[in-house]
Amino acid sequence: MINRPFLSSIAFRLPFAIVFICVLVVSLSTIAIYGLQRAREEMATYGLQAFSSLAKASLVSRQVSDLVSSAPFLMNATSPYRVSSESRSVVAQVDALLHAMAPDSGPAGMKGFASTRIVELLETIRTQTTALAGDADSAQQHKAEAAAALGEIATGSGIADADFRRRLNAIVQSASNSDSLFQLGELRRRYVAETAPRIARAAPDVRISAAEFAPYERIFEAQTRYLLEMFSIRAAVSRLHSVSRDLSHATETQSEAVARSLNDDLASTSAALSRLLVIVAVAALLVLVMAIFSIRSVMRVSRGIVALSNGMNALAEGRKDVDAPRYDGTETELVRLLEAFRAFRESVERVSRLRRTAEAAARTIRSTFRTMNEGIALFDPRGKPITMNRRVIELVGWSGSARKLPVRKFVAPIPEIDPTLLPAEGEAGALGDRSVLRHRSEAGRVTEVSLSRQPDGGIVLLARDVTDIDRQEAETAKIQRLDGIMRMTHQVSHEVGNMIGIITGSLGLLERETGFNDRQKRHLARIRKAADRGRSLAGSMLSIGSQQPIHPGAVEIGALLRGMADVLEIAVGEKCRLVFDIADGLPTVLLDAALFEQSVLNLCLNAAAAMPSGGTILIRCLGGGAGVVVSVADEGIGMSPEAADKAFEPYFTTRDEEGGAGLGLAVVYGFVRQSGGDARILSIQGKGTVVELTFPVLRA
């Protein structure tokens, strides 16, 4: 026995409503399909009947028209052969008409062509035409007999009298071509008048026997029977023409009957479809009514479910102001769900607090891990990757596909790391304490890598880009080294200058004395020459130490460089080609123009010396945020990083064999530093060298 809670449950009500609607829809669909199928079959039957009837009506009308149109030819025909041929053609047409009018099998037979009158007329035409063909054949046979007799007369020689034979031949020739019995009778009388004297009353020498006149007699007999047959043929054709007119009229009448029958069938089908439409409309209205009641019930249940779902989602989101949803229905499941909701809400509140705390911590960790500037990668005790951020992949030198590489293969781009320190399959690795090293890539980026062991045996790899720090450290050390050298050079230049001053002063006093011989004067001249060279050396050392006297002024470097083009082309020689890239609108710079020209000349000479086989020297002048940058680039042999690091030091040269003193770049560096700017060298062995000079902009 079904209990009340089950009848009130969604498990009963919703399926019942759905099944009821489905039954109604299936019933409606069955009725509609059955009716439409019947209508389609009837329409197809009527269409087939209409097509067949119209086709047959068209065929009958065309064939009757052909038959009627053939009658005048028969009436005018004079040749028995043609009459026979036309008659057989008419018989074939009549047979085709009778076959087309034969009723089809089944109920879908041809409508409107069951007229007995048409069949009787066709049978009459067939009978008369068949008889006509027989008469035509007989006439043709008689015509052949007359022709045979004419042939016999033409080839025979029974009548000796040639003139008499010629007269008789003319008479029978005319008789064979006569087309009326009256004309044939006249020719017969002429024949009798000619032959009678020669048969009975003639003299024995001119008498002709009856056997000799037999072919002539056969001609008259055959032509007589032929004309009689032709007369019968004409009479039959006249009767056939009359019957054909009656058949044409009957066919037209029957076509109108076929059209009326088809119209009646279409009207009947339309009425059946109208009745089916009324049935479908009533059934659809019934389905609509039942669907409205079912939808109202479903909507009530659906609102309750939506309310419970919204409440559950609100609890899942951690909202605290969630009340139990209201539901006015009696469905058992929803009532129990409301009770469970209240209990679940209390549990969700506790879980939500814990989840919010955990999610906040996880977001902080993920954000920090992904956005940190340092790269980090974790590997398990077997060297398999656990997790890593994108930064560590970039710093080590891999693409995104390296996330699944083991630790030994992952650090392969860094040759400074010993792979035996790291774990692998079956090996724990020899890494104990924390290991820190630096790696310089071919592009010049310096990466600091730190490897440490976790308590469980895993590896933590930290990497950070220290290119700027390394460069700053190198630049600081270089500047400190150069500044120390320059201070020492400055002190030495002062001491040397003081000593040269004492020498030149004493030499001046000696030169005022008299009584020196020529040999002593030559010694004094050599001393003066050595003192002058020492003074020049001291001046150069002052220039290196940024202590030489300069005469700065406002200079537009672009115009100054363009004015040096001719001098520089002569200085670098014919093998080298100068190319200028000077920006427009460069700001004004405060510097000593003569020392600047000397510095650029020294750089161009160094560039030409680095390209013994010739090449291109690019002089570029651009404006930047730090000031105006002048660079001299060549395509020469380049310098090693160690040589580039020491290039600005006094007396350092890579051209000892060529007699280089090593003071050119040192003088340039001292001039730039004394002008408040900076200089640096970028060089790659085998590709060339670029020397950049940066000068501060003159502020208004």
NUFILO-148672 format. One line per 4 residues: number of its first residue (from 1); for each residue x, y, z of C-alpha. Coordinates in nm, 4 decimals. Layout:
N
NUM) X Y Z  ...
This chain:
700
1) 0.0000 0.0000 0.0000  0.1362 0.3436 -0.0976  0.1875 0.5713 0.2025  0.1123 0.9422 0.2119
5) 0.4744 1.0696 0.2375  0.5575 0.8914 -0.0842  0.2624 1.0526 -0.2616  0.3907 1.3900 -0.1376
9) 0.7491 1.3270 -0.2462  0.9215 1.4700 -0.5509  1.0213 1.1185 -0.6489  0.6513 1.0481 -0.7164
13) 0.5107 1.3821 -0.8272  0.7708 1.4851 -1.0801  0.7901 1.1464 -1.2578  0.4100 1.1234 -1.2553
17) 0.3745 1.4680 -1.4120  0.6451 1.3943 -1.6659  0.4991 1.0529 -1.7542  0.1500 1.2000 -1.7879
21) 0.2717 1.4746 -2.0178  0.4757 1.2243 -2.2150  0.1694 1.0001 -2.2587  -0.0341 1.2951 -2.3824
25) 0.2402 1.4028 -2.6166  0.2896 1.0492 -2.7476  -0.0849 1.0107 -2.7987  -0.1072 1.3431 -2.9758
29) 0.1954 1.2559 -3.1853  0.0488 0.9153 -3.2712  -0.2799 1.0679 -3.3787  -0.1056 1.3378 -3.5784
33) 0.1366 1.0936 -3.7368  -0.1415 0.8496 -3.8215  -0.3579 1.1217 -3.9686  -0.0745 1.2782 -4.1599
37) 0.0338 0.9361 -4.2834  -0.3169 0.8646 -4.4057  -0.3387 1.2078 -4.5629  -0.0018 1.1593 -4.7236
41) -0.1039 0.8195 -4.8576  -0.4304 0.9576 -4.9912  -0.2561 1.2564 -5.1400  0.0044 1.0273 -5.2910
45) -0.2735 0.8020 -5.4271  -0.4661 1.0948 -5.5644  -0.1491 1.2454 -5.7021  -0.0576 0.9163 -5.8679
49) -0.4094 0.8798 -6.0019  -0.4067 1.2374 -6.1236  -0.0681 1.1938 -6.2858  -0.1702 0.8623 -6.4424
53) -0.5084 0.9892 -6.5499  -0.3728 1.3073 -6.6981  -0.0899 1.1186 -6.8647  -0.3251 0.8645 -7.0106
57) -0.5702 1.1336 -7.1095  -0.2896 1.3176 -7.2842  -0.1763 0.9942 -7.4522  -0.5273 0.9043 -7.5612
61) -0.5936 1.2557 -7.6875  -0.2650 1.2591 -7.8809  -0.3211 0.9135 -8.0279  -0.6837 0.9911 -8.1151
65) -0.5601 1.3106 -8.2794  -0.3044 1.1067 -8.4732  -0.5726 0.8556 -8.5644  -0.8148 1.1238 -8.6821
69) -0.5387 1.3020 -8.8715  -0.4593 0.9730 -9.0503  -0.8131 0.9371 -9.1919  -0.7794 1.2019 -9.4662
73) -0.4649 1.0317 -9.5947  -0.6592 0.7052 -9.6226  -0.9416 0.8754 -9.8066  -0.7044 1.0373 -10.0538
77) -0.4840 0.7328 -10.0904  -0.4781 0.5753 -10.4390  -0.2100 0.3152 -10.3805  -0.3323 -0.0099 -10.2251
81) 0.0109 -0.0545 -10.0702  -0.0122 0.2817 -9.8978  -0.3677 0.2068 -9.7851  -0.2494 -0.1225 -9.6399
85) 0.0461 0.0427 -9.4619  -0.1651 0.3257 -9.3221  -0.4306 0.0770 -9.2123  -0.1824 -0.1323 -9.0189
89) -0.0451 0.1860 -8.8565  -0.3987 0.2799 -8.7495  -0.4505 -0.0716 -8.6097  -0.1300 -0.0363 -8.4065
93) -0.2481 0.2998 -8.2715  -0.5860 0.1532 -8.1776  -0.4149 -0.1366 -7.9975  -0.1997 0.1135 -7.8072
97) -0.5115 0.3085 -7.7096  -0.6886 -0.0031 -7.5901  -0.3796 -0.1034 -7.3876  -0.3550 0.2453 -7.2321
101) -0.7222 0.2374 -7.1402  -0.6942 -0.1028 -6.9730  -0.7751 -0.0521 -6.5983  -0.4809 -0.0808 -6.3559
105) -0.4715 -0.3461 -6.0872  -0.5758 -0.2537 -5.7354  -0.7879 0.0294 -5.5983  -0.5549 0.2955 -5.7417
109) -0.6672 0.2240 -6.0939  -0.7178 0.4837 -6.3587  -1.0252 0.6905 -6.2966  -1.2502 0.8389 -6.5634
113) -1.1514 0.6109 -6.8508  -1.4032 0.3315 -6.7961  -1.6236 0.4736 -7.0774  -1.7763 0.1939 -7.2818
117) -1.8445 0.4360 -7.5663  -1.4741 0.5047 -7.6238  -1.3909 0.1346 -7.6142  -1.6718 0.0525 -7.8596
121) -1.5542 0.3244 -8.0967  -1.1987 0.2001 -8.0759  -1.3123 -0.1578 -8.1366  -1.5157 -0.0383 -8.4361
125) -1.2164 0.1525 -8.5734  -0.9972 -0.1518 -8.5231  -1.2461 -0.3847 -8.6990  -1.2993 -0.1475 -8.9903
129) -0.9304 -0.0733 -9.0230  -0.8447 -0.4445 -9.0189  -1.1024 -0.5073 -9.2941  -0.9658 -0.2067 -9.4796
133) -0.6177 -0.3538 -9.4642  -0.7544 -0.6830 -9.6047  -0.9275 -0.5000 -9.8921  -0.6093 -0.3087 -9.9625
137) -0.4131 -0.6320 -9.9759  -0.6697 -0.7813 -10.2200  -0.6570 -0.4696 -10.4373  -0.2807 -0.4856 -10.4355
141) -0.3014 -0.8516 -10.5471  -0.5357 -0.7603 -10.8362  -0.3022 -0.4815 -10.9341  -0.0179 -0.7325 -10.9391
145) -0.2199 -0.9685 -11.1603  -0.2840 -0.6883 -11.4119  0.0834 -0.6007 -11.4102  0.1773 -0.9653 -11.4689
149) -0.0602 -0.9830 -11.7683  0.0884 -0.6629 -11.9087  0.4317 -0.8191 -11.8778  0.3181 -1.1290 -12.0547
153) 0.1715 -0.9192 -12.3425  0.4872 -0.7142 -12.3649  0.7141 -1.0177 -12.3930  0.4831 -1.2402 -12.6034
157) 0.4589 -1.2551 -12.9896  0.1237 -1.4412 -13.0448  -0.0448 -1.1759 -13.2646  0.1385 -1.1446 -13.5894
161) -0.0313 -0.8253 -13.7038  0.1902 -0.5579 -13.5541  -0.0549 -0.2720 -13.6083  -0.3385 -0.4673 -13.4504
165) -0.1160 -0.5709 -13.1624  -0.0122 -0.2078 -13.1063  -0.3786 -0.0949 -13.0890  -0.4664 -0.3690 -12.8439
169) -0.1609 -0.2905 -12.6256  -0.2619 0.0769 -12.6096  -0.6163 -0.0188 -12.5036  -0.5018 -0.2570 -12.2233
173) -0.2361 -0.0102 -12.1092  -0.5062 0.2526 -12.0667  -0.7267 -0.0039 -11.8952  -0.4552 -0.0896 -11.6409
177) -0.4232 0.2792 -11.5520  -0.7962 0.3609 -11.5383  -0.9336 0.4738 -11.2034  -1.3063 0.4337 -11.2627
181) -1.5345 0.1556 -11.3793  -1.6944 0.3840 -11.6390  -1.3632 0.4478 -11.8109  -1.2770 0.0803 -11.7848
185) -1.6129 -0.0083 -11.9526  -1.5433 0.2254 -12.2413  -1.2025 0.0668 -12.2910  -1.3668 -0.2766 -12.2713
189) -1.6084 -0.1843 -12.5501  -1.3199 -0.0637 -12.7631  -1.1344 -0.3865 -12.6963  -1.4385 -0.5947 -12.7934
193) -1.4865 -0.3877 -13.1077  -1.1267 -0.4553 -13.2085  -1.1121 -0.8258 -13.1238  -1.4585 -0.9454 -13.2296
197) -1.3855 -0.9396 -13.6074  -1.0687 -1.1353 -13.5561  -1.2226 -1.4208 -13.3626  -1.5372 -1.5504 -13.5394
201) -1.5863 -1.3864 -13.8754  -1.2366 -1.3316 -13.9886  -1.0729 -1.5050 -14.2755  -0.8596 -1.7967 -14.1853
205) -0.5426 -1.6144 -14.2571  -0.6270 -1.3301 -14.0161  -0.8211 -1.5250 -13.7514  -0.6791 -1.5126 -13.3988
209) -0.7545 -1.7790 -13.1389  -0.9120 -1.6999 -12.8040  -0.6029 -1.8273 -12.6225  -0.3988 -1.5455 -12.7662
213) -0.6432 -1.2884 -12.6225  -0.6298 -1.4507 -12.2710  -0.3686 -1.2048 -12.1239  -0.5797 -0.9124 -12.2439
217) -0.8863 -1.0597 -12.0794  -0.7006 -1.1087 -11.7495  -0.6010 -0.7416 -11.7497  -0.9638 -0.6288 -11.7783
221) -1.0752 -0.8776 -11.5111  -0.7958 -0.7845 -11.2658  -0.8493 -0.4111 -11.3185  -1.2251 -0.4533 -11.2685
225) -1.1749 -0.6370 -10.9372  -0.9111 -0.3776 -10.8376  -1.1486 -0.0861 -10.8966  -1.4224 -0.2635 -10.7029
229) -1.1851 -0.3170 -10.4100  -1.0780 0.0485 -10.4208  -1.4399 0.1578 -10.4157  -1.4910 -0.0538 -10.1035
233) -1.1762 0.0964 -9.9494  -1.3030 0.4514 -10.0070  -1.6347 0.3686 -9.8526  -1.4627 0.2107 -9.5505
237) -1.2310 0.5105 -9.5082  -1.5287 0.7443 -9.5115  -1.6958 0.5401 -9.2420  -1.3676 0.5281 -9.0453
241) -1.3339 0.9076 -9.0636  -1.6815 0.9494 -8.9187  -1.6035 0.7050 -8.6360  -1.2752 0.8922 -8.5645
245) -1.4616 1.2195 -8.5231  -1.6971 1.0509 -8.2793  -1.3930 0.9091 -8.0910  -1.2276 1.2523 -8.0639
249) -1.5456 1.4040 -7.9277  -1.5852 1.1195 -7.6765  -1.2230 1.1579 -7.5643  -1.2666 1.5301 -7.4970
253) -1.5799 1.4564 -7.2981  -1.3978 1.1865 -7.1011  -1.1026 1.4246 -7.0207  -1.3449 1.6696 -6.8654
257) -1.4843 1.3840 -6.6564  -1.1309 1.2951 -6.5393  -1.0677 1.6574 -6.4319  -1.3934 1.6653 -6.2362
261) -1.3040 1.3380 -6.0649  -0.9623 1.4668 -5.9609  -1.1165 1.7875 -5.8239  -1.3595 1.5826 -5.6182
265) -1.0715 1.3724 -5.4789  -0.8726 1.6837 -5.3814  -1.1760 1.8325 -5.2079  -1.2228 1.5095 -5.0124
269) -0.8564 1.5074 -4.9080  -0.8740 1.8722 -4.7977  -1.1759 1.7953 -4.5830  -0.9887 1.5034 -4.4211
273) -0.6921 1.7280 -4.3435  -0.9240 1.9881 -4.1889  -1.0713 1.7244 -3.9601  -0.7204 1.6111 -3.8645
277) -0.6239 1.9719 -3.7882  -0.9193 2.0070 -3.5531  -0.8226 1.6842 -3.3736  -0.4596 1.7966 -3.3369
281) -0.5649 2.1410 -3.2079  -0.7927 1.9882 -2.9428  -0.5221 1.7458 -2.8330  -0.2642 2.0264 -2.8204
285) -0.4955 2.2339 -2.6030  -0.5329 1.9395 -2.3668  -0.1556 1.8959 -2.3505  -0.1144 2.2680 -2.2835
289) -0.3589 2.2579 -1.9944  -0.1891 1.9584 -1.8380  0.1530 2.1119 -1.8969  0.0497 2.4304 -1.7153
293) -0.0545 2.2349 -1.4086  0.2641 2.0275 -1.4214  0.4859 2.3307 -1.4753  0.3329 2.5077 -1.1747
297) 0.4131 2.2084 -0.9592  0.7637 2.1815 -1.1022  0.8231 2.5554 -1.0568  0.7230 2.5340 -0.6919
301) 0.9639 2.2479 -0.6363  1.2269 2.4204 -0.8454  1.2006 2.7390 -0.6386  1.2529 2.5357 -0.3257
305) 1.5570 2.3639 -0.4758  1.6981 2.6973 -0.5960  1.6496 2.8460 -0.2518  1.8305 2.5538 -0.0935
309) 2.1054 2.5729 -0.3584  2.1540 2.9455 -0.3021  2.1736 2.8879 0.0689  2.4284 2.6105 0.0215
313) 2.6370 2.8283 -0.2122  2.6210 3.1164 0.0305  2.7436 2.8871 0.3050  3.0213 2.7590 0.0792
317) 3.1289 3.1183 0.0141  3.1632 3.1747 0.3847  2.8808 3.4222 0.4309  2.7628 3.4543 0.7878
321) 2.4180 3.6096 0.7321  2.2638 3.3056 0.5633  1.9142 3.2161 0.6864  1.7299 2.8938 0.6232
325) 1.5297 2.9210 0.2980  1.1504 2.9254 0.3107  0.9452 2.6579 0.1403  0.5648 2.6281 0.1541
329) 0.5328 2.2944 -0.0218  0.4764 1.9501 0.1277  0.7383 1.7526 -0.0677  0.9093 1.5162 0.1751
333) 1.2610 1.5505 0.0344  1.2646 1.9275 0.0502  1.1308 1.9318 0.4048  1.4107 1.6990 0.5129
337) 1.6658 1.9038 0.3183  1.5615 2.2140 0.5111  1.6257 2.0329 0.8360  1.9654 1.9129 0.7131
341) 2.0472 2.2644 0.5922  2.0200 2.4106 0.9391  2.2594 2.1490 1.0760  2.4949 2.1880 0.7839
345) 2.5084 2.5656 0.8210  2.6707 2.5386 1.1628  2.9399 2.3027 1.0280  3.0057 2.5193 0.7250
349) 3.0658 2.8248 0.9392  3.3458 2.6468 1.1207  3.4940 2.5056 0.8000  3.4721 2.8440 0.6262
353) 3.6764 3.0121 0.8935  3.9474 2.7491 0.8599  3.9365 2.7604 0.4802  3.9671 3.1388 0.4630
357) 4.2721 3.1230 0.6841  4.4302 2.8480 0.4713  4.3471 3.0180 0.1403  4.4941 3.3469 0.2535
361) 4.8166 3.1722 0.3499  4.8235 2.9750 0.0237  4.7645 3.2880 -0.1884  5.0437 3.4666 -0.0095
365) 5.2820 3.1764 -0.0654  5.1840 3.1351 -0.4355  5.2080 3.5050 -0.5063  5.5450 3.5296 -0.3367
369) 5.6725 3.2171 -0.5113  5.5644 3.3324 -0.8586  5.6580 3.6999 -0.8404  5.9841 3.6842 -0.6471
373) 6.2836 3.8141 -0.8412  6.4974 3.5222 -0.7287  6.4512 3.1821 -0.8860  6.3770 2.8807 -0.6709
377) 6.3458 2.5115 -0.7557  6.2780 2.2144 -0.5287  6.3896 1.8582 -0.6072  6.3158 1.5370 -0.4171
381) 6.5908 1.3024 -0.2816  6.5994 1.1221 -0.6186  6.6582 1.4434 -0.8114  6.3045 1.4637 -0.9545
385) 6.1536 1.8146 -0.9766  5.8848 1.9028 -0.7233  5.8135 2.2633 -0.8132  5.9910 2.5681 -0.9512
389) 5.9047 2.9182 -1.0601  5.9563 3.0690 -1.4029  6.2408 3.2906 -1.2841  6.4738 3.0018 -1.2021
393) 6.4151 2.8518 -1.5493  6.5126 3.1815 -1.7116  6.8199 3.2309 -1.4941  6.9525 2.8781 -1.5493
397) 6.9017 2.9160 -1.9250  6.6108 2.6854 -2.0113  6.2694 2.7345 -2.1679  5.9352 2.6391 -2.0105
401) 5.9778 2.2724 -2.1085  6.2490 2.2265 -1.8419  6.0015 2.1918 -1.5550  6.0181 1.8119 -1.5714
405) 6.3946 1.7734 -1.6002  6.5893 1.6017 -1.3175  6.8271 1.8173 -1.1185  7.1475 1.7003 -1.2868
409) 7.0115 1.7734 -1.6343  6.8461 2.0934 -1.5133  7.1806 2.2460 -1.4026  7.3652 2.1288 -1.7175
413) 7.3811 2.4851 -1.8637  7.5929 2.5880 -1.5615  7.9292 2.4087 -1.6016  8.0531 2.5419 -1.2665
417) 7.8208 2.2968 -1.0871  7.9645 1.9475 -1.0363  7.6822 1.6990 -1.1240  7.8151 1.4462 -0.8697
421) 7.7102 1.6820 -0.5909  7.3444 1.6369 -0.6834  7.1202 1.3324 -0.6356  7.0020 1.1034 -0.9141
425) 6.8402 0.7602 -0.9477  7.0245 0.5392 -0.6989  7.2675 0.8159 -0.5926  7.2280 1.0563 -0.3022
429) 7.4838 1.3120 -0.4266  7.7889 1.4464 -0.2394  7.6420 1.7868 -0.1530  7.6667 1.8541 0.2173
433) 7.6988 2.2174 0.3185  7.5496 2.5044 0.1276  7.7340 2.5758 -0.1994  7.7316 2.9210 -0.3652
437) 7.8867 2.9993 -0.7051  7.8589 3.2445 -0.9887  7.8074 3.1706 -1.3593  7.8739 3.4140 -1.6436
441) 7.6859 3.3412 -1.9661  7.8085 3.4186 -2.3150  7.5739 3.7191 -2.3226  7.7463 3.8589 -2.0135
445) 7.4728 3.7852 -1.7593  7.6053 3.6774 -1.4196  7.3912 3.4379 -1.2168  7.4541 3.3496 -0.8546
449) 7.3443 2.9926 -0.7783  7.3005 2.8515 -0.4296  7.2551 2.4779 -0.3626  7.1521 2.3401 -0.0232
453) 7.0360 2.0066 0.1123  6.6929 1.9656 0.2761  6.6450 1.7477 0.5837  6.4730 1.4770 0.3753
457) 6.7627 1.4654 0.1280  6.6038 1.6897 -0.1362  6.7767 1.9830 -0.3035  6.6841 2.3514 -0.2902
461) 6.8272 2.5534 -0.5797  6.8240 2.9317 -0.5513  6.9307 3.1579 -0.8386  6.9437 3.5330 -0.8734
465) 7.0659 3.7724 -1.1375  7.3725 3.9593 -1.0021  7.4831 4.1036 -1.3356  7.4395 4.4617 -1.2203
469) 7.5983 4.3910 -0.8850  7.8909 4.2125 -1.0492  7.9310 4.4946 -1.2988  7.9156 4.7543 -1.0228
473) 8.1701 4.5624 -0.8207  8.3976 4.5338 -1.1253  8.3506 4.9004 -1.2119  8.4149 5.0028 -0.8529
477) 8.7308 4.7942 -0.8359  8.8400 4.9269 -1.1737  8.7750 5.2891 -1.0739  8.9556 5.2395 -0.7439
481) 9.2482 5.0836 -0.9270  9.2597 5.3603 -1.1873  9.2194 5.6306 -0.9262  9.5091 5.4824 -0.7279
485) 9.7232 5.4674 -1.0402  9.6309 5.8229 -1.1303  9.7060 5.9534 -0.7818  10.0400 5.7798 -0.7973
489) 10.1002 5.9156 -1.1462  10.0114 6.2639 -1.0262  10.2539 6.2412 -0.7378  10.5278 6.1006 -0.9606
493) 10.4653 6.3714 -1.2204  10.5040 6.6402 -0.9540  10.8261 6.4883 -0.8249  10.9613 6.4431 -1.1773
497) 10.8543 6.7968 -1.2649  11.0315 6.9355 -0.9622  11.3498 6.7486 -1.0495  11.3272 6.8527 -1.4132
501) 11.2798 7.2107 -1.2943  11.5982 7.1932 -1.0853  11.7819 7.0405 -1.3831  11.6553 7.2988 -1.6302
505) 11.7311 7.5834 -1.3837  12.0845 7.4641 -1.3243  12.1242 7.4038 -1.6982  12.0179 7.7596 -1.7649
509) 12.2803 7.8894 -1.5241  12.5462 7.6748 -1.6946  12.4425 7.7924 -2.0390  12.5062 8.1543 -1.9282
513) 12.8629 8.0688 -1.8416  13.1358 8.1093 -2.1018  13.4457 7.9165 -2.1740  13.2840 7.5858 -2.2712
517) 13.4369 7.4077 -2.5621  13.2337 7.2426 -2.8381  13.2306 6.9025 -2.6749  13.0973 7.0483 -2.3509
521) 12.8335 7.2471 -2.5438  12.7138 6.9249 -2.7129  12.6796 6.7634 -2.3691  12.4778 7.0628 -2.2492
525) 12.2522 7.0375 -2.5581  12.1869 6.6691 -2.4909  12.1058 6.7541 -2.1299  11.8635 7.0266 -2.2505
529) 11.6982 6.7793 -2.4910  11.6594 6.5169 -2.2182  11.5181 6.7810 -1.9803  11.2618 6.8860 -2.2440
533) 11.1595 6.5237 -2.2955  11.1267 6.4806 -1.9213  10.9088 6.7925 -1.9023  10.6870 6.6527 -2.1824
537) 10.6634 6.3194 -2.0019  10.5653 6.4960 -1.6822  10.2952 6.6844 -1.8751  10.1603 6.3565 -2.0126
541) 10.1555 6.2109 -1.6654  9.9614 6.5172 -1.5465  9.7126 6.4571 -1.8281  9.6723 6.0925 -1.7213
545) 9.6227 6.2001 -1.3633  9.3496 6.4445 -1.4664  9.5606 6.7336 -1.3561  9.6539 6.8851 -1.6902
549) 9.5331 7.2400 -1.7593  9.2220 7.2344 -1.9808  9.0281 7.5161 -2.1437  8.6624 7.4044 -2.1537
553) 8.3976 7.5783 -2.3588  8.0463 7.5230 -2.4879  8.0799 7.2762 -2.7781  7.8273 7.1187 -3.0174
557) 7.9880 6.7761 -3.0527  7.8064 6.6837 -3.3762  7.9474 6.9821 -3.5645  8.2908 6.9219 -3.4154
561) 8.2934 6.5601 -3.5352  8.1776 6.6544 -3.8856  8.4629 6.9055 -3.9067  8.7156 6.6303 -3.8191
565) 8.6084 6.4014 -4.1040  8.8901 6.4930 -4.3429  9.1626 6.4711 -4.0781  9.0345 6.1376 -3.9485
569) 9.0142 5.9846 -4.2988  9.3797 6.0755 -4.3602  9.4791 5.9404 -4.0172  9.3120 5.5974 -4.0500
573) 9.4507 5.5365 -4.3997  9.3032 5.4118 -4.7250  9.2199 5.0575 -4.6052  8.9718 5.1795 -4.3452
577) 8.6409 5.3501 -4.4158  8.4832 5.6047 -4.1806  8.1069 5.6067 -4.1233  7.9366 5.8787 -3.9183
581) 7.6019 5.8369 -3.7372  7.5372 6.1742 -3.5720  7.1947 6.2550 -3.4338  7.0315 6.5911 -3.4991
585) 6.9565 6.8454 -3.2288  7.2251 6.7340 -2.9823  7.2583 6.9413 -2.6636  7.5643 7.1562 -2.5905
589) 7.8501 7.0055 -2.3887  8.1186 7.1845 -2.1808  8.4638 7.0454 -2.2732  8.8051 7.1298 -2.4226
593) 8.7593 7.1014 -2.7997  9.1315 7.0420 -2.8732  9.1620 6.7598 -2.6181  8.8341 6.6099 -2.7435
597) 8.9657 6.6062 -3.1004  9.2915 6.4479 -2.9774  9.0924 6.1826 -2.7885  8.8771 6.0952 -3.0918
601) 9.1896 6.0834 -3.3081  9.3570 5.8422 -3.0635  9.0486 5.6178 -3.0653  9.0353 5.6142 -3.4475
605) 9.4062 5.5324 -3.4684  9.3571 5.2438 -3.2232  9.0591 5.1206 -3.4295  9.2616 5.1335 -3.7514
609) 9.5497 4.9497 -3.5828  9.3009 4.6750 -3.4765  9.2067 4.6224 -3.8439  9.5317 4.5645 -4.0347
613) 9.3365 4.4357 -4.3358  9.0994 4.7314 -4.3343  8.7359 4.7651 -4.2390  8.4702 5.0111 -4.1270
617) 8.5069 5.2517 -3.8341  8.1688 5.3748 -3.7075  8.1662 5.7058 -3.5176  7.8301 5.7512 -3.3497
621) 7.7044 6.0484 -3.1484  7.3690 6.0212 -2.9731  7.1858 6.2049 -2.7010  7.0887 6.0099 -2.3928
625) 6.9432 6.0616 -2.0511  7.2884 6.0749 -1.8902  7.4282 6.3186 -2.1507  7.5871 6.2953 -2.4943
629) 7.7426 5.9587 -2.5864  8.0257 5.9436 -2.8417  8.1313 5.5932 -2.9502  8.4017 5.4664 -3.1845
633) 8.3397 5.1084 -3.3099  8.5622 4.8904 -3.5231  8.5445 4.5418 -3.6754  8.8910 4.4403 -3.5622
637) 9.0389 4.1589 -3.3614  8.8856 4.2758 -3.0325  9.0199 4.2310 -2.6813  8.9849 3.9699 -2.4148
641) 8.7828 4.0623 -2.1023  9.1083 4.0887 -1.9042  9.2662 4.3242 -2.1615  8.9496 4.5367 -2.1812
645) 8.9510 4.5659 -1.8029  9.3091 4.7049 -1.8036  9.2923 4.9062 -2.1254  9.2603 5.2452 -1.9502
649) 9.5616 5.1809 -1.7252  9.8787 5.3812 -1.8128  10.1486 5.1943 -2.0041  9.9202 4.8942 -2.0695
653) 9.9267 4.7952 -2.4350  9.8540 4.4912 -2.6498  10.0891 4.6171 -2.9229  10.4299 4.5836 -2.7630
657) 10.5785 4.4549 -3.0872  10.4497 4.7591 -3.2760  10.6013 5.0064 -3.0295  10.2832 5.1105 -2.8501
661) 10.3467 5.3128 -2.5311  10.0132 5.2362 -2.3657  9.9297 5.6022 -2.2922  9.6610 5.6740 -2.5608
665) 9.3582 5.5290 -2.3819  9.4926 5.6424 -2.0429  9.5094 6.0035 -2.1720  9.1555 5.9700 -2.3161
669) 9.0268 5.8345 -1.9863  9.1962 6.1158 -1.7903  9.0466 6.3791 -2.0239  8.6941 6.2341 -1.9966
673) 8.7105 6.2051 -1.6177  8.8512 6.5593 -1.5930  8.5566 6.6782 -1.8096  8.3074 6.5211 -1.5656
677) 8.2172 6.2259 -1.7888  8.2819 5.8531 -1.8031  8.4337 5.6024 -2.0456  8.3864 5.2304 -2.0978
681) 8.4986 4.9585 -2.3387  8.2789 4.6857 -2.4924  8.4849 4.4287 -2.6809  8.4373 4.0743 -2.8164
685) 8.7351 3.8878 -2.9507  8.7123 3.8352 -3.3249  8.4149 4.0747 -3.3636  8.5467 4.4202 -3.2721
689) 8.5613 4.6846 -3.0025  8.3392 4.9791 -2.9047  8.4725 5.2651 -2.6884  8.1985 5.4878 -2.5440
693) 8.2640 5.8374 -2.4057  7.9834 6.0002 -2.2047  7.9862 6.3775 -2.1466  7.7412 6.5638 -1.9226
697) 7.5059 6.8137 -2.0836  7.5662 7.1842 -2.0184  7.2741 7.3067 -1.8093  7.1419 7.6573 -1.8741
